[in-house]
């Protein structure tokens, strides 16, 4: 037999073997990767991951992969004591804030950042127009105005209608939801006039005396206060500080009774929704490749456009002017390219825990 013929036969055998192995691996059950996600991004992430799975994705040219979401509040990971372990943990995590990754790592969890941001949502102050007109007719609604109103308590004393009775504020529960924790940090920054308040500033008597009336003025809600405001209006919550995504997704309900006015605070804690991957000695390389593939999918042009339909800003740049929720919010103060103010620097984990615990104890 000629040498060329032998080489050709060997090539055919090897190629057939490679194809056979590839087909065998593709016929195996797909690799399941679990992605934890903060509920603020869950609606978008769920739609995006369903679309990802529908493409029947393959990693390393041989292994099929399917992703599954599980909702987890950021604070459940680093504040409430819910600890993932080496035997029970997600393959990746989409928290609402990069600070949450930092705090989780400080707590001993082996996360590495795959993408610094998948989407964004700044904090936004807002309130019913009648209330805002009384408190800040010619100025933005921000912490100074709200804290003073909470101290006075009575709408009648503030110049409003006696029938409104007492100030009713809304803030995501700071010991449960990252939007509330972020709100407290913007309060500290605003009071101290610095984007990086020190430990002494966070524990300072003057600051806490100033903030305590806010805690006592918060509406009592068992669930999402933004959703409660949308369903019950000013009878429950009149003024609030929520992530922008919560205003946008609840705006139609909130404004069914009266228009609201929205403002971006001078000190901003923007939620940036990073993607972090669990990386320890037992983490399989295939999971790393699967998370990388998902990262690329979520950052694709189509999925970044999809995020805007759920009230999230893209990871970079600003929403399209025609994005429906942002366009609908423009009449109330939502801006395509707002002044984000000064970015608050997250303090050490111990200081955040102490501030949150103190605030909760004031209620």
C-alpha positions, 0 to 999 in steps of 0.5 A: 500500500502506498504511503499516501494511501496510508496517511489518508486512511489514518486521517479518515480514522482520526477524523471519524474518531474526533467526530464520534467523540464530539457527537458522543459528548454533545449527546450527553446531558448539558452542563447545568450552571446556576446563576444567582441574581438579585431580584432587581435584575431578575426579570431581564436576566431571566429573559436573557438566559431563556434566550441563551438556553434556546440557542443550545449553546456549546462550550469548548466545541463539545459540551452543551450547557444550560443556565438556570437562575436563582434569585438571591438578595445581595444582603442575604449573602453578606449581611444576613449570614446566608453563607454559600459553601464549597459544596453548595454554591452558585457557579456565578452571581449577578448582585446588584452592586460591585460592593456586594462582591467586595463584601462577599470576598471579605466574608471569605467567599471565593468570587472573581469578577467576570464583568464589572457591569452588565447593567446599571440603575442609579438611585432616584428621589421622588414623590407625589407632585403635591407633596414635592411642591410643598417641600421643594417647589424650586429645588431638587428633592434630596436628603436635606429636604426629606430629613427636615420634613421627617423631623417636623413630621406634620404636613400641616406645620410644613405648609401642606394639607392637614388631611395628609397628616404625617410624613410617609417615606419609602425606602427599600428595607436597608437590612434586606435590600441593597437599594435601602443600604445604598440609600443610607450611604448616600444619606451619610455622604450628603450629611457629611458633604463627602462621597467617602464618609469616614467610620467616625462620620458614619457613627457620629451623633450629629449624623445619626440624630439627623437621620433617626427621624427618617427611620421613624417616618418610613412606611411599614411594608412587608414586601417591596415598598415601590410595589406598595406605593404603586398599589396604594399611592400617597395613602401609604408612601408620599416620598421615596428613594428607590433604584431607578428601575423600581420607579420605571417598572412601577410608574404607571401604578404610582401615577394613576392617582397623581403625577410624581416628580423625580430627581437624581441625588447629589451623592449617588450610589449607582447599582452596576450589576457585575457578574462574579464567578465562583472560583475555588480549587474544585471549580470545573474549567467547563463552568468557567467557560460556561460563565464566560459564554454567558457573560458575552451573551449578556453584554451583546448588543441585543441583550443590552437593548433588552435590559432597557425594556426592563428599566435598566441602563446598559452597562456602558452608554445611556439608554436609547431615547426611544426605550419605552420605560425611559421615554414614559418617565421623561415627563416625571423627571427621568433623564436619558443622560442625567447628572449622576452627581458624586459617586459614593465610595462604599465604606468597610463592611463592618461600618455598613453592618453597624449603620444598618443595624442602628437604623433598623433599631430606630424604627 
